[in-house]
Amino acid sequence: MDHLWRPLKQRVSANRQYPTVEQHVGAAIRWVLGLSAQDALRKAGCLAEGFWLRDLLENFWRPT
């Protein structure tokens, strides 16, 4: 979670004041949805060497 929260805080929240909470939330949602697929996987920890589902992801859905 820290891998997601830290950059979100730096890029969306730090030293910024939004007129409403809804606008702040909207900015955070846009930032998360704007991540590339690679960045999203990295921030979720899926690309980490010790990711607990790595074996499943690599071997379960073999091409047919």
Distance bins in CASP14 RR format, pairs under 12 A and 6 or more apart:
PFRMAT RR
TARGET T0000
AUTHOR 0000-0000-0000
RMODE 2
METHOD distances of the structure
MODEL  1
1 7 0 0 0 0 0 1 0 0 0 0 0
1 8 0 0 0 0 0 1 0 0 0 0 0
1 9 0 0 0 0 0 1 0 0 0 0 0
1 43 0 0 0 0 1 0 0 0 0 0 0
1 44 0 0 0 0 1 0 0 0 0 0 0
1 45 0 0 0 0 0 1 0 0 0 0 0
2 8 0 0 0 0 0 1 0 0 0 0 0
2 9 0 0 0 0 1 0 0 0 0 0 0
2 43 0 0 0 0 1 0 0 0 0 0 0
2 44 0 0 0 0 0 1 0 0 0 0 0
2 45 0 0 0 0 0 1 0 0 0 0 0
3 9 0 0 0 0 0 1 0 0 0 0 0
3 35 0 0 0 0 0 1 0 0 0 0 0
3 39 0 0 0 0 0 1 0 0 0 0 0
3 40 0 0 0 0 0 1 0 0 0 0 0
3 41 0 0 0 0 0 1 0 0 0 0 0
3 42 1 0 0 1 0 0 0 0 0 0 0
3 43 1 0 1 0 0 0 0 0 0 0 0
3 44 1 0 0 1 0 0 0 0 0 0 0
3 45 1 0 0 1 0 0 0 0 0 0 0
3 46 0 0 0 0 0 1 0 0 0 0 0
3 47 0 0 0 0 0 1 0 0 0 0 0
3 48 0 0 0 0 1 0 0 0 0 0 0
4 10 0 0 0 0 0 1 0 0 0 0 0
4 11 0 0 0 0 0 1 0 0 0 0 0
4 12 0 0 0 0 0 1 0 0 0 0 0
4 28 0 0 0 0 0 1 0 0 0 0 0
4 31 0 0 0 0 1 0 0 0 0 0 0
4 32 1 0 0 1 0 0 0 0 0 0 0
4 35 0 0 0 0 1 0 0 0 0 0 0
4 39 0 0 0 0 1 0 0 0 0 0 0
4 40 0 0 0 0 1 0 0 0 0 0 0
4 41 0 0 0 0 0 1 0 0 0 0 0
4 42 0 0 0 0 1 0 0 0 0 0 0
4 43 1 0 1 0 0 0 0 0 0 0 0
4 44 1 0 0 1 0 0 0 0 0 0 0
4 45 0 0 0 0 1 0 0 0 0 0 0
5 11 0 0 0 0 0 1 0 0 0 0 0
5 12 0 0 0 0 0 1 0 0 0 0 0
5 13 0 0 0 0 1 0 0 0 0 0 0
5 14 0 0 0 0 0 1 0 0 0 0 0
5 28 0 0 0 0 0 1 0 0 0 0 0
5 31 0 0 0 0 0 1 0 0 0 0 0
5 32 0 0 0 0 0 1 0 0 0 0 0
5 43 0 0 0 0 1 0 0 0 0 0 0
6 12 0 0 0 0 0 1 0 0 0 0 0
6 13 0 0 0 0 0 1 0 0 0 0 0
6 14 0 0 0 0 0 1 0 0 0 0 0
6 43 0 0 0 0 1 0 0 0 0 0 0
7 13 0 0 0 0 0 1 0 0 0 0 0
7 14 0 0 0 0 0 1 0 0 0 0 0
7 28 0 0 0 0 0 1 0 0 0 0 0
7 31 0 0 0 0 1 0 0 0 0 0 0
7 32 0 0 0 0 0 1 0 0 0 0 0
7 35 0 0 0 0 1 0 0 0 0 0 0
7 39 0 0 0 0 1 0 0 0 0 0 0
7 40 0 0 0 0 0 1 0 0 0 0 0
7 42 0 0 0 0 0 1 0 0 0 0 0
7 43 1 0 0 1 0 0 0 0 0 0 0
8 14 0 0 0 0 1 0 0 0 0 0 0
8 16 0 0 0 0 0 1 0 0 0 0 0
8 24 0 0 0 0 0 1 0 0 0 0 0
8 25 0 0 0 0 0 1 0 0 0 0 0
8 26 0 0 0 0 0 1 0 0 0 0 0
8 27 0 0 0 0 1 0 0 0 0 0 0
8 28 1 0 1 0 0 0 0 0 0 0 0
8 29 0 0 0 0 0 1 0 0 0 0 0
8 30 0 0 0 0 0 1 0 0 0 0 0
8 31 1 0 1 0 0 0 0 0 0 0 0
8 32 1 0 0 1 0 0 0 0 0 0 0
8 33 0 0 0 0 0 1 0 0 0 0 0
8 34 0 0 0 0 0 1 0 0 0 0 0
8 35 0 0 0 0 1 0 0 0 0 0 0
8 39 0 0 0 0 0 1 0 0 0 0 0
8 43 0 0 0 0 1 0 0 0 0 0 0
9 15 0 0 0 0 0 1 0 0 0 0 0
9 16 0 0 0 0 0 1 0 0 0 0 0
9 24 0 0 0 0 0 1 0 0 0 0 0
9 27 0 0 0 0 0 1 0 0 0 0 0
9 28 0 0 0 0 1 0 0 0 0 0 0
9 31 0 0 0 0 0 1 0 0 0 0 0
10 16 0 0 0 0 0 1 0 0 0 0 0
10 28 0 0 0 0 0 1 0 0 0 0 0
10 31 0 0 0 0 0 1 0 0 0 0 0
11 27 0 0 0 0 1 0 0 0 0 0 0
11 28 0 0 0 0 1 0 0 0 0 0 0
11 30 0 0 0 0 0 1 0 0 0 0 0
11 31 1 0 0 1 0 0 0 0 0 0 0
11 32 0 0 0 0 0 1 0 0 0 0 0
11 34 0 0 0 0 0 1 0 0 0 0 0
11 35 0 0 0 0 0 1 0 0 0 0 0
11 39 0 0 0 0 0 1 0 0 0 0 0
12 18 0 0 0 0 1 0 0 0 0 0 0
12 23 0 0 0 0 0 1 0 0 0 0 0
12 24 1 0 0 1 0 0 0 0 0 0 0
12 25 0 0 0 0 1 0 0 0 0 0 0
12 26 0 0 0 0 1 0 0 0 0 0 0
12 27 1 0 1 0 0 0 0 0 0 0 0
12 28 1 0 1 0 0 0 0 0 0 0 0
12 29 0 0 0 0 1 0 0 0 0 0 0
12 30 0 0 0 0 1 0 0 0 0 0 0
12 31 1 0 1 0 0 0 0 0 0 0 0
12 32 0 0 0 0 1 0 0 0 0 0 0
12 34 0 0 0 0 0 1 0 0 0 0 0
13 21 0 0 0 0 0 1 0 0 0 0 0
13 23 0 0 0 0 0 1 0 0 0 0 0
13 24 1 0 0 1 0 0 0 0 0 0 0
13 25 0 0 0 0 0 1 0 0 0 0 0
13 26 0 0 0 0 0 1 0 0 0 0 0
13 27 0 0 0 0 1 0 0 0 0 0 0
13 28 1 0 0 1 0 0 0 0 0 0 0
13 31 0 0 0 0 1 0 0 0 0 0 0
14 24 0 0 0 0 0 1 0 0 0 0 0
14 27 0 0 0 0 0 1 0 0 0 0 0
16 23 0 0 0 0 0 1 0 0 0 0 0
16 24 0 0 0 0 1 0 0 0 0 0 0
16 27 0 0 0 0 1 0 0 0 0 0 0
16 28 0 0 0 0 0 1 0 0 0 0 0
16 31 0 0 0 0 0 1 0 0 0 0 0
17 23 0 0 0 0 0 1 0 0 0 0 0
17 24 0 0 0 0 1 0 0 0 0 0 0
17 27 0 0 0 0 0 1 0 0 0 0 0
18 24 1 1 0 0 0 0 0 0 0 0 0
18 25 0 0 0 0 1 0 0 0 0 0 0
18 26 0 0 0 0 1 0 0 0 0 0 0
18 27 1 0 0 1 0 0 0 0 0 0 0
18 28 0 0 0 0 1 0 0 0 0 0 0
19 26 0 0 0 0 0 1 0 0 0 0 0
19 27 0 0 0 0 0 1 0 0 0 0 0
20 26 0 0 0 0 1 0 0 0 0 0 0
20 27 0 0 0 0 0 1 0 0 0 0 0
21 27 0 0 0 0 0 1 0 0 0 0 0
21 28 0 0 0 0 0 1 0 0 0 0 0
22 28 0 0 0 0 0 1 0 0 0 0 0
22 29 0 0 0 0 0 1 0 0 0 0 0
23 29 0 0 0 0 0 1 0 0 0 0 0
23 30 0 0 0 0 0 1 0 0 0 0 0
24 30 0 0 0 0 0 1 0 0 0 0 0
24 31 0 0 0 0 0 1 0 0 0 0 0
25 31 0 0 0 0 0 1 0 0 0 0 0
25 32 0 0 0 0 0 1 0 0 0 0 0
26 32 0 0 0 0 1 0 0 0 0 0 0
26 33 0 0 0 0 1 0 0 0 0 0 0
26 34 0 0 0 0 0 1 0 0 0 0 0
27 33 0 0 0 0 0 1 0 0 0 0 0
27 34 0 0 0 0 0 1 0 0 0 0 0
28 34 0 0 0 0 0 1 0 0 0 0 0
28 35 0 0 0 0 0 1 0 0 0 0 0
29 35 0 0 0 0 0 1 0 0 0 0 0
31 39 0 0 0 0 0 1 0 0 0 0 0
31 40 0 0 0 0 0 1 0 0 0 0 0
31 43 0 0 0 0 0 1 0 0 0 0 0
32 39 0 0 0 0 1 0 0 0 0 0 0
32 40 0 0 0 0 1 0 0 0 0 0 0
32 43 0 0 0 0 1 0 0 0 0 0 0
32 44 0 0 0 0 0 1 0 0 0 0 0
33 39 0 0 0 0 0 1 0 0 0 0 0
33 40 0 0 0 0 1 0 0 0 0 0 0
34 40 0 0 0 0 1 0 0 0 0 0 0
34 43 0 0 0 0 0 1 0 0 0 0 0
35 41 0 0 0 0 1 0 0 0 0 0 0
35 42 0 0 0 0 1 0 0 0 0 0 0
35 43 1 0 0 1 0 0 0 0 0 0 0
35 44 0 0 0 0 1 0 0 0 0 0 0
36 42 0 0 0 0 1 0 0 0 0 0 0
36 43 0 0 0 0 0 1 0 0 0 0 0
37 43 0 0 0 0 0 1 0 0 0 0 0
37 44 0 0 0 0 0 1 0 0 0 0 0
37 46 0 0 0 0 0 1 0 0 0 0 0
37 47 0 0 0 0 0 1 0 0 0 0 0
38 44 0 0 0 0 0 1 0 0 0 0 0
38 45 0 0 0 0 0 1 0 0 0 0 0
38 46 0 0 0 0 0 1 0 0 0 0 0
38 47 1 0 0 1 0 0 0 0 0 0 0
39 45 0 0 0 0 0 1 0 0 0 0 0
39 46 0 0 0 0 0 1 0 0 0 0 0
39 47 0 0 0 0 1 0 0 0 0 0 0
40 46 0 0 0 0 1 0 0 0 0 0 0
40 47 0 0 0 0 1 0 0 0 0 0 0
41 47 1 0 1 0 0 0 0 0 0 0 0
41 48 0 0 0 0 1 0 0 0 0 0 0
41 51 0 0 0 0 1 0 0 0 0 0 0
41 53 0 0 0 0 0 1 0 0 0 0 0
41 54 0 0 0 0 0 1 0 0 0 0 0
41 57 0 0 0 0 1 0 0 0 0 0 0
42 48 0 0 0 0 1 0 0 0 0 0 0
42 51 0 0 0 0 0 1 0 0 0 0 0
44 51 0 0 0 0 1 0 0 0 0 0 0
44 53 0 0 0 0 0 1 0 0 0 0 0
44 57 0 0 0 0 0 1 0 0 0 0 0
45 51 1 0 1 0 0 0 0 0 0 0 0
45 52 0 0 0 0 1 0 0 0 0 0 0
45 53 0 0 0 0 0 1 0 0 0 0 0
45 54 0 0 0 0 0 1 0 0 0 0 0
45 57 0 0 0 0 0 1 0 0 0 0 0
46 52 0 0 0 0 1 0 0 0 0 0 0
46 53 1 0 0 1 0 0 0 0 0 0 0
46 54 1 0 0 1 0 0 0 0 0 0 0
46 56 0 0 0 0 0 1 0 0 0 0 0
46 57 1 0 0 1 0 0 0 0 0 0 0
46 58 0 0 0 0 0 1 0 0 0 0 0
47 53 0 0 0 0 0 1 0 0 0 0 0
47 54 0 0 0 0 1 0 0 0 0 0 0
47 57 0 0 0 0 0 1 0 0 0 0 0
47 58 0 0 0 0 0 1 0 0 0 0 0
48 54 0 0 0 0 1 0 0 0 0 0 0
48 57 0 0 0 0 0 1 0 0 0 0 0
50 57 0 0 0 0 0 1 0 0 0 0 0
51 57 1 0 0 1 0 0 0 0 0 0 0
51 58 0 0 0 0 0 1 0 0 0 0 0
53 59 0 0 0 0 0 1 0 0 0 0 0
53 60 0 0 0 0 1 0 0 0 0 0 0
53 61 0 0 0 0 0 1 0 0 0 0 0
54 60 0 0 0 0 0 1 0 0 0 0 0
55 61 0 0 0 0 0 1 0 0 0 0 0
56 62 0 0 0 0 0 1 0 0 0 0 0
END
